[in-house]
Amino acid sequence: MVALAAALAGALPRLYACRPDPLVGEVIEALAAALGEGRLELTLSSEPHRQALAASPLAAEPLGPLVLEGDRVLWRRWQLQRDAVLEALIARARRPLALASGQPDSGAALALLVDRHSEGLDADQRQAVAAVLRHALVLLEGGPGTGKTSTVAQMLAAVQAQHPGCRIQLAAPTGKAAARLKAAQAGTGSTWPCSTLHRLLESRGERFGRNRSHPLPLDLLVVDEVSMVDLPLMQALLEALPADCRLVLVGDSAQLPPVGPGAVLADLQAPERRRALGPAAVTLRTVYRNTGAIAAVAAGLREGQSPLLELLGALPPEANLQWRQAPPQRLPAALLERLLQHQQLLLQRCAALDPTDPQATASLLRVLEQCLVLTPLRRGRWGVDAIHQAVLGEAASQPPQRWPLGTPVLCRHNLPELGLANGDVGLVVDHHGERRLLFGGVAAGPPQWVHPAQLPSAQPALALTVHKAQGSEAEEVWVLVPETGRPNERLLYTALTRARQRAYLIMATC
């Protein structure tokens, strides 16, 4: 990325026939590096850099590739796309809904419907139920345990009561998130169809089968984990939605932005956009599922109340979030010991697996979710690659068919023909004497038995980067904080909130 940024800084002045300016070149390099992290803009704290860019033809209207907005600099291409998407979302939220035939056109009738589907809900949740009956778009936000799932269930029940027979779909950006969304319905008694966004939009590489000419046959779409949805994917979704289809966006704005360009949920947090959304934007504040110290530290990170060490220092010894320090020269021994225990358990369960028993395969995949190791880095002494090398040895660099039984495996691409999505995690198993990769399938569908040769780019998944783990959960989560590239509060918040019961935070000594 560094080499590409430098090349771009040199190429743009030539393409636009203007004199190179070292200060403008530095801005271009920084902006290109930011794009590699999914950020579309930078704040210029240096007045000389701002003045140089203001005077440069590269930021001139209407064709310059850069845009200067006050002290912020953006790529013009992304600015135009971002503004179009955000304006479309706000316009959808502000558009009045057409009432179903036979429905009384009165506030009293809607209030009665809200009352009927708000039993046991708090004021914020009740507002969300009212919003989905009045607005074509609802933004529902909240941290872990604030009741987003139960609120969505009541919102959908109210819409179904208002519009009997309406076509409802649930979706999420990744296979793991979609599977969690589908599983969460079990406690609500609902059975709405659920899939990944790419599968729903009929992804065909860089294009989608669903678009303006071939829209989705839906009346209401719920998109969970919307913090992971980047700008191009949101634009594709909006183009595929019928004009009269309601859209409910559900997410947590404190989580990491998407890996791809443009953080749509973060952009919607701007005060002027929140005002434009009005009552169509609802934030849930009351926490109903308290996971002890994990929840307390996550809340502190989310609100920026205190520095991390201060939050950790206040934890009692028996807390379900434990933290320790370790020398950075090698991987922590406690982590490797726990990983080997987990790997041994998976090996034993795989050896005893009856591949013809659906309950046995489902149970095995649940064992996989007992322990999750997260790190912000892929490379480095505490990176994903180093962990795999330490546990698997030379097999870590071999194809999946050479990995030991029970090795977790990461699917890195959307493969609808195999029933898999980018981010799905499975296992190396024995299937009637042959190596196979067992996955739960998209949105908790039937198990998928995949030949290793069909996933040549698969990677071991004994550990994941925090970005790759978004949308996942595990009973126990281990989080590494390396000496270099220390994660910020948003990354740590995302990592710790993957834990259902217990978390371990290991920080490298400086």
C-alpha positions as CSV (number, residue, x, y, z in Angstrom):
1,M,0.0,0.0,0.0
2,V,2.9,2.4,0.8
3,A,4.4,1.8,-2.7
4,L,1.0,2.3,-4.4
5,A,0.4,5.5,-2.4
6,A,3.7,6.9,-3.5
7,A,3.1,5.9,-7.1
8,L,-0.3,7.6,-7.1
9,A,1.2,10.8,-5.6
10,G,3.6,10.9,-8.6
11,A,1.1,9.9,-11.3
12,L,-1.8,12.3,-10.6
13,P,0.1,15.5,-11.3
14,R,1.2,14.0,-14.7
15,L,-2.3,12.9,-15.5
16,Y,-3.8,16.3,-14.8
17,A,-0.8,18.2,-16.4
18,C,0.0,20.2,-13.3
19,R,3.3,20.9,-11.4
20,P,4.0,18.4,-8.6
21,D,3.8,19.9,-5.1
22,P,5.5,18.0,-2.3
23,L,2.9,19.0,0.2
24,V,0.0,17.9,-2.1
25,G,2.0,14.7,-2.7
26,E,2.1,14.0,1.0
27,V,-1.7,14.5,1.3
28,I,-2.3,12.1,-1.6
29,E,-0.1,9.4,0.0
30,A,-1.9,9.8,3.3
31,L,-5.3,9.7,1.7
32,A,-4.4,6.6,-0.3
33,A,-3.2,4.9,2.9
34,A,-6.4,5.8,4.6
35,L,-8.4,4.3,1.7
36,G,-6.6,1.0,2.3
37,E,-8.2,1.1,5.8
38,G,-11.6,1.8,4.5
39,R,-11.6,5.6,5.3
40,L,-12.6,7.9,2.5
41,E,-11.4,11.2,4.0
42,L,-8.7,12.8,6.2
43,T,-8.6,15.8,8.4
44,L,-5.8,18.2,7.5
45,S,-4.3,19.6,10.7
46,S,-1.5,21.3,8.8
47,E,-2.4,24.7,7.4
48,P,0.4,24.6,4.8
49,H,-0.9,21.3,3.4
50,R,-4.4,22.7,3.3
51,Q,-3.4,25.9,1.5
52,A,-1.3,23.9,-1.0
53,L,-4.2,21.6,-1.8
54,A,-6.6,24.5,-2.1
55,A,-4.4,26.1,-4.7
56,S,-3.8,22.8,-6.6
57,P,-5.7,21.9,-9.9
58,L,-6.0,18.4,-8.4
59,A,-8.7,19.8,-6.0
60,A,-10.4,22.1,-8.6
61,E,-14.0,21.9,-9.4
62,P,-15.5,20.0,-11.1
63,L,-13.0,17.4,-12.4
64,G,-10.2,17.4,-9.9
65,P,-9.8,14.0,-8.3
66,L,-9.6,15.5,-4.8
67,V,-12.2,17.5,-2.9
68,L,-11.4,19.9,-0.1
69,E,-14.2,20.5,2.4
70,G,-13.1,22.8,5.1
71,D,-10.2,21.0,6.8
72,R,-11.2,17.6,5.3
73,V,-9.9,16.1,2.0
74,L,-11.7,13.3,0.1
75,W,-11.5,11.5,-3.2
76,R,-14.1,13.0,-5.5
77,R,-15.3,9.7,-6.8
78,W,-16.0,8.4,-3.3
79,Q,-17.5,11.8,-2.2
80,L,-20.1,11.7,-5.0
81,Q,-20.9,8.0,-4.3
82,R,-21.1,8.6,-0.5
83,D,-23.4,11.7,-0.9
84,A,-25.7,9.9,-3.3
85,V,-26.0,6.9,-0.9
86,L,-26.6,8.9,2.2
87,E,-29.1,11.2,0.4
88,A,-31.0,8.1,-0.8
89,L,-31.1,6.6,2.7
90,I,-32.4,9.8,4.2
91,A,-34.9,10.3,1.5
92,R,-36.2,6.8,2.1
93,A,-36.5,7.5,5.8
94,R,-38.5,10.7,5.2
95,R,-40.8,9.3,2.5
96,P,-44.4,8.7,3.8
97,L,-45.6,5.1,3.7
98,A,-48.6,4.1,1.8
99,L,-51.2,2.4,4.0
100,A,-52.4,-1.1,3.1
101,S,-55.9,-1.4,1.6
102,G,-58.5,-1.3,4.4
103,Q,-56.1,0.2,7.0
104,P,-57.6,3.2,8.8
105,D,-55.6,6.4,8.0
106,S,-55.3,7.7,11.6
107,G,-52.6,8.1,14.2
108,A,-54.9,6.4,16.7
109,A,-54.9,3.2,14.6
110,L,-51.1,3.2,14.4
111,A,-50.8,3.9,18.1
112,L,-53.1,0.9,18.8
113,L,-50.9,-1.3,16.6
114,V,-47.8,-0.1,18.4
115,D,-49.4,-0.8,21.8
116,R,-50.2,-4.4,20.7
117,H,-46.6,-5.1,19.7
118,S,-44.7,-3.3,22.4
119,E,-45.6,-5.4,25.5
120,G,-42.5,-5.6,27.6
121,L,-40.5,-3.1,25.6
122,D,-38.9,0.0,26.9
123,A,-39.6,3.5,25.5
124,D,-36.7,3.3,23.0
125,Q,-37.8,-0.1,21.7
126,R,-41.4,1.1,21.5
127,Q,-40.2,4.1,19.4
128,A,-38.6,1.6,17.0
129,V,-41.9,-0.3,16.6
130,A,-43.7,3.0,15.9
131,A,-40.9,4.1,13.4
132,V,-41.2,1.0,11.2
133,L,-44.9,1.6,10.8
134,R,-44.4,5.2,9.7
135,H,-41.1,5.3,7.8
136,A,-39.7,3.5,4.8
137,L,-36.3,3.3,6.5
138,V,-35.5,2.8,10.2
139,L,-32.0,2.9,11.7
140,L,-31.9,0.9,14.9
141,E,-28.6,1.1,16.9
142,G,-27.5,-0.2,20.2
143,G,-24.6,-2.0,22.0
144,P,-24.6,-5.7,23.0
145,G,-27.5,-6.8,25.1
146,T,-29.7,-3.8,24.4
147,G,-32.4,-5.9,22.9
148,K,-32.0,-5.3,19.2
149,T,-33.1,-8.8,18.2
150,S,-36.3,-8.8,20.3
151,T,-37.1,-5.3,19.1
152,V,-36.7,-6.3,15.5
153,A,-39.0,-9.3,16.1
154,Q,-41.7,-7.0,17.4
155,M,-41.2,-4.5,14.6
156,L,-41.7,-7.3,12.0
157,A,-44.7,-8.6,13.8
158,A,-46.3,-5.1,13.8
159,V,-45.6,-4.7,10.0
160,Q,-47.0,-8.1,9.3
161,A,-50.2,-7.2,11.3
162,Q,-50.4,-3.9,9.3
163,H,-49.7,-5.6,6.0
164,P,-50.7,-9.3,6.1
165,G,-48.7,-11.4,3.6
166,C,-45.9,-8.9,3.2
167,R,-42.6,-10.4,2.0
168,I,-39.9,-10.2,4.7
169,Q,-36.2,-11.0,4.4
170,L,-33.3,-10.9,6.9
171,A,-29.7,-10.4,5.8
172,A,-26.2,-9.7,7.1
173,P,-22.8,-8.9,5.5
174,T,-21.1,-12.2,6.4
175,G,-22.0,-15.8,6.7
176,K,-21.3,-15.9,10.4
177,A,-23.4,-12.8,11.1
178,A,-26.2,-14.2,9.0
179,A,-26.1,-17.5,10.8
180,R,-26.3,-15.7,14.2
181,L,-29.2,-13.6,12.9
182,K,-31.1,-16.8,11.9
183,A,-30.3,-18.5,15.2
184,A,-31.5,-15.5,17.1
185,Q,-35.0,-16.0,15.6
186,A,-35.4,-19.3,17.6
187,G,-36.2,-17.4,20.7
188,T,-38.8,-15.2,19.0
189,G,-40.8,-17.9,17.3
190,S,-40.2,-16.4,13.9
191,T,-38.9,-18.1,10.8
192,W,-38.1,-15.3,8.3
193,P,-35.7,-16.3,5.5
194,C,-32.1,-15.2,6.1
195,S,-29.0,-15.0,4.0
196,T,-25.8,-13.0,3.4
197,L,-26.2,-9.7,1.4
198,H,-24.0,-11.0,-1.4
199,R,-26.2,-14.1,-1.7
200,L,-29.4,-12.1,-1.6
201,L,-28.1,-9.7,-4.3
202,E,-26.9,-12.7,-6.4
203,S,-23.3,-11.7,-6.4
204,R,-21.4,-12.4,-9.7
205,G,-17.9,-11.2,-8.9
206,E,-17.9,-7.4,-9.2
207,R,-21.6,-7.3,-10.3
208,F,-24.9,-8.4,-8.8
209,G,-27.8,-10.2,-10.5
210,R,-30.3,-8.0,-8.5
211,N,-30.4,-4.4,-9.6
212,R,-32.8,-1.7,-10.8
213,S,-33.8,-3.9,-13.8
214,H,-34.2,-7.0,-11.6
215,P,-35.2,-5.8,-8.1
216,L,-35.6,-7.9,-5.0
217,P,-39.2,-9.2,-4.6
218,L,-39.5,-7.8,-1.0
219,D,-41.7,-5.6,1.1
220,L,-39.3,-5.4,4.0
221,L,-35.6,-6.1,4.4
222,V,-33.7,-6.1,7.7
223,V,-29.9,-5.8,7.5
224,D,-28.1,-6.7,10.7
225,E,-24.4,-5.8,11.5
226,V,-24.7,-2.8,9.2
227,S,-21.5,-1.4,10.6
228,M,-19.8,-3.9,8.3
229,V,-21.5,-2.7,5.2
230,D,-19.3,-0.6,3.0
231,L,-20.3,2.1,0.5
232,P,-20.3,0.0,-2.8
233,L,-22.4,-2.8,-1.1
234,M,-24.9,-0.3,0.3
235,Q,-25.2,1.3,-3.1
236,A,-25.8,-2.1,-4.8
237,L,-28.4,-2.9,-2.1
238,L,-30.3,0.4,-2.6
239,E,-30.3,-0.1,-6.4
240,A,-31.9,-3.6,-5.9
241,L,-34.6,-2.5,-3.5
242,P,-38.1,-1.6,-4.8
243,A,-39.1,1.9,-4.0
244,D,-41.9,0.8,-1.7
245,C,-39.8,-1.8,0.2
246,R,-39.1,-0.9,3.9
247,L,-35.5,-1.1,5.0
248,V,-34.4,-1.6,8.6
249,L,-30.7,-1.1,9.3
250,V,-29.5,-2.6,12.6
251,G,-26.1,-2.2,14.0
252,D,-23.6,-0.8,16.6
253,S,-21.8,2.3,15.5
254,A,-19.0,1.7,18.1
255,Q,-17.8,-1.4,16.2
256,L,-15.1,-1.4,13.6
257,P,-15.9,0.2,10.2
258,P,-16.0,-2.1,7.1
259,V,-12.8,-3.2,5.5
260,G,-14.0,-1.9,2.1
261,P,-14.2,1.8,1.4
262,G,-16.8,3.9,3.1
263,A,-18.3,3.4,6.6
264,V,-22.0,4.1,5.9
265,L,-23.2,3.7,9.5
266,A,-20.4,6.0,10.8
267,D,-21.3,8.6,8.2
268,L,-24.9,8.5,9.4
269,Q,-23.8,9.6,12.8
270,A,-23.0,13.1,11.6
271,P,-25.3,15.5,13.6
272,E,-26.9,17.0,10.4
273,R,-27.7,13.5,9.1
274,R,-29.2,12.3,12.4
275,R,-31.4,15.4,12.4
276,A,-32.5,14.6,8.9
277,L,-33.4,11.0,9.8
278,G,-35.5,12.4,12.7
279,P,-37.6,9.7,14.5
280,A,-36.6,7.1,11.9
281,A,-33.2,6.8,13.8
282,V,-33.6,5.0,17.2
283,T,-30.8,4.2,19.7
284,L,-31.4,1.5,22.3
285,R,-29.7,2.4,25.6
286,T,-30.9,0.0,28.3
287,V,-28.7,-3.1,28.7
288,Y,-30.7,-6.3,29.3
289,R,-28.0,-8.9,28.8
290,N,-25.2,-8.1,31.3
291,T,-22.0,-10.2,30.8
292,G,-20.3,-8.9,33.9
293,A,-16.9,-7.3,33.5
294,I,-16.9,-7.8,29.7
295,A,-20.0,-5.6,29.5
296,A,-18.6,-3.1,31.9
297,V,-15.3,-2.6,30.1
298,A,-17.0,-2.7,26.7
299,A,-19.3,0.1,27.8
300,G,-16.4,2.1,29.0
301,L,-14.6,1.7,25.7
302,R,-17.8,2.5,23.8
303,E,-18.4,5.7,25.7
304,G,-14.8,6.7,26.1
305,Q,-15.3,7.1,29.8
306,S,-11.8,6.0,31.0
307,P,-8.4,4.8,29.6
308,L,-8.2,1.1,29.1
309,L,-5.8,0.4,31.9
310,E,-8.0,2.3,34.3
311,L,-11.0,0.2,33.3
312,L,-9.0,-3.0,33.7
313,G,-7.4,-2.0,37.0
314,A,-10.9,-1.7,38.6
315,L,-11.8,-5.3,37.8
316,P,-12.2,-7.8,40.7
317,P,-10.0,-11.0,40.6
318,E,-13.1,-13.2,39.9
319,A,-14.2,-11.1,36.9
320,N,-15.1,-12.9,33.7
321,L,-12.6,-10.6,31.9
322,Q,-9.1,-11.3,32.9
323,W,-6.0,-9.4,31.7
324,R,-2.3,-9.9,32.0
325,Q,0.9,-8.7,30.5
326,A,3.5,-10.9,28.6
327,P,6.9,-10.3,27.0
328,P,6.5,-9.5,23.3
329,Q,9.4,-11.6,22.1
330,R,7.3,-14.8,21.9
331,L,3.6,-15.8,22.0
332,P,2.1,-16.1,25.5
333,A,2.5,-19.6,26.8
334,A,-1.0,-19.5,28.4
335,L,-2.5,-18.8,25.0
336,L,-0.7,-21.6,23.2
337,E,-1.7,-24.0,25.9
338,R,-5.3,-23.1,25.6
339,L,-5.2,-23.3,21.8
340,L,-3.6,-26.8,22.0
341,Q,-6.3,-27.9,24.4
342,H,-9.0,-26.6,22.1
343,Q,-7.4,-28.2,19.1
344,Q,-7.1,-31.6,20.9
345,L,-10.8,-31.5,21.8
346,L,-11.7,-30.8,18.2
347,L,-9.5,-33.6,17.0
348,Q,-11.2,-36.0,19.4
349,R,-14.7,-34.9,18.3
350,C,-13.7,-35.2,14.6
351,A,-12.3,-38.7,15.1
352,A,-15.6,-39.8,16.6
353,L,-17.8,-38.0,14.1
354,D,-20.5,-39.9,12.2
355,P,-20.9,-37.8,9.0
356,T,-24.4,-39.2,8.4
357,D,-25.7,-37.8,11.7
358,P,-26.8,-34.1,11.4
359,Q,-27.0,-33.7,15.1
360,A,-23.4,-34.8,15.5
361,T,-22.1,-32.4,12.8
362,A,-24.1,-29.5,14.4
363,S,-22.6,-30.4,17.8
364,L,-19.1,-30.5,16.4
365,L,-19.6,-27.0,14.9
366,R,-20.8,-25.7,18.3
367,V,-17.6,-27.0,19.9
368,L,-15.7,-24.9,17.3
369,E,-17.3,-21.8,18.8
370,Q,-16.1,-22.6,22.3
371,C,-12.9,-20.7,21.9
372,L,-11.8,-17.8,19.7
373,V,-8.4,-16.2,19.5
374,L,-8.2,-12.6,18.1
375,T,-5.4,-10.3,17.2
376,P,-5.3,-7.0,15.3
377,L,-2.4,-8.2,13.1
378,R,-1.9,-10.9,10.4
379,R,1.9,-10.7,10.5
380,G,4.3,-10.1,13.3
381,R,5.3,-12.0,16.5
382,W,1.7,-11.8,17.8
383,G,0.0,-12.0,14.5
384,V,-2.3,-14.7,13.0
385,D,0.4,-16.2,10.9
386,A,2.8,-16.7,13.9
387,I,0.0,-18.4,15.9
388,H,-0.7,-20.8,13.1
389,Q,3.0,-21.6,12.7
390,A,3.4,-22.2,16.4
391,V,0.5,-24.7,16.5
392,L,0.6,-26.3,13.1
393,G,4.3,-26.1,12.3
394,E,5.1,-26.7,8.6
395,A,1.5,-27.7,7.9
396,A,0.5,-24.1,8.3
397,S,1.9,-23.3,4.9
398,Q,0.5,-26.4,3.2
399,P,-2.9,-26.8,1.5
400,P,-5.9,-27.7,3.6
401,Q,-5.8,-31.4,2.8
402,R,-2.4,-31.5,4.7
403,W,-3.8,-30.0,7.9
404,P,-4.5,-32.1,10.9
405,L,-8.1,-33.3,11.6
406,G,-10.0,-30.7,13.7
407,T,-8.1,-27.7,12.3
408,P,-10.4,-24.7,11.9
409,V,-10.5,-23.4,8.3
410,L,-11.4,-19.9,7.0
411,C,-13.3,-19.4,3.7
412,R,-12.0,-16.2,2.2
413,H,-14.5,-15.7,-0.7
414,N,-18.2,-15.6,-1.4
415,L,-18.9,-19.0,-3.0
416,P,-22.7,-19.3,-3.5
417,E,-22.2,-22.4,-5.6
418,L,-20.8,-24.1,-2.5
419,G,-23.2,-22.6,-0.1
420,L,-20.4,-20.6,1.6
421,A,-19.7,-17.0,2.3
422,N,-16.6,-14.9,2.9
423,G,-15.7,-15.3,6.6
424,D,-17.3,-18.7,7.2
425,V,-15.3,-20.9,9.5
426,G,-15.4,-24.7,9.2
427,L,-13.3,-27.7,10.2
428,V,-11.0,-30.3,8.5
429,V,-12.8,-33.6,9.1
430,D,-12.8,-37.2,7.9
431,H,-15.7,-38.0,5.6
432,H,-15.9,-41.8,4.9
433,G,-12.1,-42.1,4.7
434,E,-11.4,-38.8,2.8
435,R,-10.5,-35.3,4.0
436,R,-13.3,-32.9,3.8
437,L,-14.0,-29.4,5.0
438,L,-17.2,-29.2,7.1
439,F,-19.0,-25.8,7.2
440,G,-22.3,-24.9,8.8
441,G,-23.4,-23.3,5.5
442,V,-24.8,-19.8,4.8
443,A,-27.2,-18.6,7.4
444,A,-27.1,-21.8,9.4
445,G,-28.3,-23.9,6.5
446,P,-27.5,-27.6,6.1
447,P,-23.9,-28.7,6.6
448,Q,-21.7,-28.2,3.6
449,W,-19.1,-30.9,2.9
450,V,-16.4,-29.3,0.7
451,H,-13.5,-31.0,-0.9
452,P,-10.2,-29.1,0.1
453,A,-9.3,-28.7,-3.6
454,Q,-12.4,-26.5,-4.0
455,L,-10.9,-24.0,-1.5
456,P,-7.3,-23.6,-2.5
457,S,-7.1,-20.2,-0.9
458,A,-8.5,-21.3,2.5
459,Q,-6.5,-20.3,5.6
460,P,-6.2,-21.9,9.0
461,A,-8.5,-20.2,11.5
462,L,-7.0,-21.1,14.9
463,A,-6.8,-17.4,15.2
464,L,-8.5,-14.6,13.3
465,T,-7.9,-10.9,12.9
466,V,-10.5,-8.8,14.7
467,H,-11.8,-7.5,11.4
468,K,-12.4,-11.1,10.2
469,A,-14.1,-12.0,13.4
470,Q,-16.8,-9.3,13.1
471,G,-20.2,-10.9,13.2
472,S,-18.8,-13.9,15.1
473,E,-19.3,-15.0,18.8
474,A,-17.7,-17.5,21.0
475,E,-18.1,-18.7,24.6
476,E,-14.5,-17.7,25.4
477,V,-12.4,-15.1,23.6
478,W,-8.7,-14.4,23.9
479,V,-7.5,-11.0,22.6
480,L,-3.9,-10.2,22.0
481,V,-2.6,-6.6,22.2
482,P,0.8,-6.5,20.5
483,E,3.6,-4.1,21.3
484,T,3.4,-2.5,17.8
485,G,0.2,-1.3,16.1
486,R,-1.6,-1.1,19.4
487,P,-5.4,-1.4,18.8
488,N,-7.7,1.6,19.5
489,E,-10.8,1.5,21.6
490,R,-13.0,0.7,18.7
491,L,-11.0,-2.4,17.8
492,L,-10.8,-3.6,21.4
493,Y,-14.5,-3.0,21.9
494,T,-15.3,-5.1,18.8
495,A,-12.9,-7.9,20.0
496,L,-14.2,-8.1,23.5
497,T,-17.9,-8.1,22.5
498,R,-17.3,-11.3,20.6
499,A,-17.3,-13.1,24.0
500,R,-20.5,-14.6,25.4
501,Q,-19.1,-15.8,28.7
502,R,-15.4,-15.1,29.3
503,A,-12.6,-13.1,27.8
504,Y,-8.8,-12.9,28.3
505,L,-6.9,-9.8,27.3
506,I,-3.1,-10.3,26.9
507,M,-1.1,-7.1,26.5
508,A,2.6,-7.0,25.4
509,T,4.9,-5.3,27.9
510,C,6.4,-2.2,26.3
